[in-house]
Amino acid sequence: MLFSLPDPHTLYQALLDRDQSYDGHVFVGVTSTGIFCRLSCPARKPKFENSRFFDHPAACMEAGFRPCQRCRPLDFYRGKEPVVAKLLDCLDARPDHFWCEDDLIAMQLDPSTVRRAFKRHLGMTFLDMARLRRKARGLESIAAGHSVIDAQLEAGYDSGSGFREAITQLIGDTPAQLKGRDLLKADWLETPIGSMLAVADQHHLHLLEFFERKGLPNELKKLRLYTKSSISFGRLAPIDQIEAELKLYFTGGFTGFKTPLALYAPAFTRSVWDALQEIPLGETRSYAELAELTGRPDAIRAVANANGANQLSIIIPCHRTIGSDGSLTGYGGGLWRKRWLLEHEKRMAARSAA
């Protein structure tokens, strides 16, 4: 579990000491290079501020990091099952290949067996792993302003069509069309729990979501329809403002989000979002309690749908909603993030009260 990890300073000292006892249990993502390593990696050590610690390789890759080619952090899992070792070798040997289930069948492997094995040991499917490694490289290159061809090659695509298809899923235009279209701008924001995509116009923030959220492509498509405009990579004032506010939120100096928001939703959904924002820091509410707050106690399912329609993660704190029995329920950014956010907010609230 994420919260069983020692504090970052303890882990950073273990990184400096190349402590092998953490191998397979704790990983470090280096923001300056975009790779993740074992703590015992012999490579030159990153600065503390460039180090992010994870308890699982899936969390590293979901946050946009690629495995180090020197310490090979995934090797810990190669001995778990032969199919895992075989496909990790295939992924390393063919980083430019667009993997699909037909490839697995051609290798006389059962896709469902492969899926279960990778989920069991690595926390994600083999195909998801291949997709995240390719897509993260390409999107980072586009966001940095590199040419389309450079981004395509960096992402490992041997043809332009595959690359355009992957980018189109997130932005809705082909890469060539992303340039010179300045109605909405998108940029990546790095947080301790993963990369987030922020989209804004000159005055308002329209979207803030974790990169690997499954609903992100549809959210971007809806945003383009609502605004009747394209989205290109770049920076505008609301993105700078929310980046600064998120930094305060994650470092414990949070005083509230003040970035102007553009909200697209029916009246009831807006009322649910308003109720979410009224939940005090460090507290939670059940879906039934939220329904009561909106004046429609029988609309529990509609409340859940309104939560799912939220396009401004953390700012509109849908992570503060739990089941009636106190259990954590679905969260687009992943349950491990929901747990992290709730624990983080409890600590902030406790410090504030003290």
N, C-alpha and C positions, 0 to 999 in steps of 0.2 A: 504494500500500500504506500501511497505517496507520503503520508504523514508519519510513517515509521522511519523515514530518512533522518539522519543526523542533520544538524543545522549546516548551512552553506559554508561557514568558516571552517567547521570540522572537516567537511568533505574537501574543501580546497586544500587544507593541510595534507589530507590523505593523497590528493592529487600531486602536490609538491613532493611528497614522500614516495610516490609511485607504489602505494599500498595495494598489493595484489589481493588482499582479503575481500576487497569490494568487487572484484571482477565478476561479471555476470549479474550483479545486483544493483550497482550504481553506475551511471554513465554521465559524462560531462559533454555538453554541447558548447562549442566555441563559436560565439557570435561573429567573431572577426574572420573566420574561415568557412563557416557553414558546415563543419563536420562534427561528428560526435565520437568520443573515444572511451576506452577503458580508463580508469584512474591510474592504472599502471603504465599507460602509454609512454614510450621512451622519447616521444617528440618534445620539442620545446614547450614549456608550460605557458598557457595564456594568462593574461591578467585576471584578477578576481572579478572585475566588473564585466569581463567578456565570457565568464563561465556560468553555465546554467546546468543544474544537476537534475537527473531523471532516474526513476527506478525501473525503467523498462525501455528497450529499444524502440518499441512502437511509439511511445511518447516522444522520443527523440525525432523520429522520422515524421510524425504528425506535426511537430514544431518546425519542420523544414530542414533538419540536419541530415547530412549524408554520412554513412559509416567511414571511419578512417581506414585508409589503405595500409597504414603502417601497423597499428595494433589490432586491426580487424576485430572489432567488438562483437560481431555476430558469430565469430567462431565458437563462442561458448555454447551456442545452440546447435551447432552442426552435428554434434554427437548425440543429440536427443532422439532423432529419428532419421533413418537413411534418406527419406524423401526430402526432408528439410535441408540436409547437407547437399544433396544433389542439386536442388533448385537454387540454393544460395550460390553454389558454384556456377550454375548456368547464368544467373543474374550478373555475377561479376564478369563472366566471360563474354557476355553479350549485352553490355549496357545500352547499346543503340537499338536493341530489338523491342518492338511493340508487342509485349507478351499478351496472350489471350488463352482462353480455355482450349482452343483447338491445338495450341502448342503442347499443352499438357497431355491431351489425348494422343497426339502424335508420338509422345514419349512413353505411351502406354501407362499413363498415370490417370487415376480417377480424380477429376476436379474436386469432388466433394471431400475425398480423403485428404487431398492437398490442402483444401480450405481449412478443414478441421485441424490438421497438424500445425499449420502456420498460426492459426488463431490460438491454439493451445500453448505454443511455445514462444511465439513472437508478438502476440496480441493483435495481429492484422493478417489478412490473407496475402498470399504471394502476389496476386495481381494488384492488390492495393499498394503493396510495397513498391512494386515496379512503377506503378502510376505516380506515386508520390515523389519518387526519386527523379523521374523525368520531368514532371510538371513543375516542381519546385525550382529546378535549375533553369528551365525556360522562363518562368515568370519573374524570377529574380533578375535575369538578364534583361528582359524587356523593361522592368521597372527601373533598372539602372540606366536606361537610355541606349542600350546597345542596338545595333542594327538587327533587323529581322533574321538575316542569314546567320549572324553571330549567335543570336539567341537560339535559333534552330539547332545549330551544331552543338552548342553548349548543353542543350536539353537532350542530346543524343538521338535526334531524329534524323534518319537518312533520307527522308522526303519531306517536302514542305507541307503536304496535305495533312499528314498525321499531326504535325505541330500546330497547324492552324485549327484543326479540330479540337485539340486539347485546350488551346487558349480560348477558342470560341465558347467552350462550355462555361467559362467563368466570366468573360467580359461581353460576349455577344457580338463581337466584330472580328474580322480577320486581322492579324497583326498589322498588315499594311494600312488598314483603315483606322488603326488606333492613333496614328500620328496626325496632328493638326486638327483634332476634334476636341474642343476645350470647354464644352458645356458642363460636363461632370468630370471630376478628377478622382483617381483612385491611387492609393499608396499603401505600402505595407507598414505596419507598426509592430515592433517587437515587444513582447511582454514575457514575464517569467513563466507563463504557461502556454506559450506558443504565439505564432505570427497571426496578426489580425489584419483584415482588409478594411480600410476606411474609404468611403466614397462621399464626396461633398461637392457642392457648388460654391460660389464665392461667399455665400452668406450662411448656409446651413449644412449640417452633417446629415446625410441621407442613410448611411449604412455603416455598421461596425460589426463585423463577424469574424469568427475564427476561420482560418483558411480551409481546413478540411471538413467544415460543416457540409453535410450531404445536400442540404437544401440551398446552398449558396448559388449554384447556377440559376435556379428558378428565381431566387430573390433578385439577382442582377437583371434577369430578363424582365421581371415585373417592374423594377425600378426604371428601366429604359422605357417601358410602356407608359408608366405614370408621368415621367418627365418629358417624354417625346424627344429624348436626346441620347447621344452616345456617351460612352465612358472611355476615357483614355488615362494612362498613367501620368501622374503629376501631383503637385502640391498646391493646396489652397489654404487660406487662413483657418477654416474650421478643422482641418486635419492637423495643423500645427497645434491648435488649441486643445483638441482631444488627446493628442499625444502627450502634452504637458500634464493634463489632468490625470491621465492613466498612470503616468509616472508617479504622481503623488499618491494615487490610489494604491499602487503596488508597493510603494515604499513606506506606507503608513501615515503620510502627511495629508490624507484626504480631507477635503472640506466641502465636497459636493461637485457634481458635474454642472457646468454652466455653459457648455457649448450649445449654441442654438441648433435645434433639431427640426428636420423636415419629417413629418409623420403622415403616413398614408394608410388610413384605416377607417372602417365604419365607426359610428358613434360608440357601440358597445365595446368593440375592441379597444378603442381609445380609453374608455372608462376602466377597463381592466389594466391597461398600461399605467393609467394614473394611480390606480390602487397599488400596483406593484411599487411605484416610486414612493409611495407613502409608508411602505414597510421599513421600519427603522433598521439601521445598520446592525448586523449581528443577530437579527431575528428572521423568522420564517413564517409563512402562512400556508395553510392547506388550500387546495383548489376550492373546497367547500367554503372556507372562510372568505376567500376572494369573491366568490359568487355572492355571499352575503353583503360584502362591502359594496358591490356594484348594484345592490338592490334587487338582484335576481337569484335567490337562493337555489332555484331549480336549474340554473344554467351552468352546472359544473362542467359539462363537456364543452360548452361554448367558451368557458374560461380557459380550459386546456388548449383549445384551438387558438384563442387569442394569444396565449403564451407562445405557441409555436409560430405565430405570425410575426413575432417581434424581430425586427431587423437591426436592433441597436443593443447588442449584447453588453452586459455589465451596466450600461447607462440605464436602460430599463431592466431592472434586476429580476428577470424571470427565473434566475437560478435560486431565488429565495422562496420558490413555491415547492412544497413537498406533499407527499401523500397524507391522507387522513390518519394513517397509522404511524406517521413520522418517518417513513422511508423516503429515500431519494428516488425521484421519478425521472423520466426522460429529460434529456437536455441536449440540444443540438450540438453543443461544443464537446459533448462527452461527459459521462457521469463523473469521471475522475476530475475534470475541471470544476464541475458543480461542487463537488466535495471540497476541492481546494479553495474555491471562492468563499464558500460558507465558513470554513475554518479561518481563513484570512480575515474575513469581516468580523468574526467573533473576537479574534485577537485585537483588531483595531478598536472595536467597541469597548473591550475590557480596558485597553490602555486609555481610551478617552474618559471612561468612568473613573479610572484611578487618578 
